[in-house]
């Protein structure tokens, strides 16, 4: 897994694909001179508010980086953050994160019909169900647990991205809410009722037995 990232690549490398761009952030992929592909997430909201949050350690990018470390320490599959930093904008700043590009999102796997066959499709759903069960086993709640925030690599292993919304569970209803969010987003991507039923069954498996 690459761990060296040149901060100059954030502004110098042309985007190969832009995954998201709104008033809060921009997320895009670059192909770097080291032969690796990276995904860069840059926060684009008010630069002064970003500076104040950064100085107090409450910036969403900082929260995401901390959550990523906690999940990795618990052996929860997550795409690692290999670099982070700021770009200064007058008296404000813009915070950015970089991760290796490890695969396509679960959402696009279904939306673009890239699941190769029924066996492949079932294997991916089962793995995503076990990942969801693992979060519950650790008594964690992922506020943004959805297909677009799960990346599936070439070996059909799912990993979480955009994990700033992961925290300790505060109620017994939260595991169910995660599953509802995931099912709704996956259905939007084109998953069938049979796919969604399989996901529910997979979420009930004991992740320790996998």
Order of alpha helices (4+ residues) and beta strands (2+ residues): alpha-beta-beta-beta-alpha-alpha-beta-beta-beta-alpha-alpha-beta-beta-beta-beta-alpha-alpha
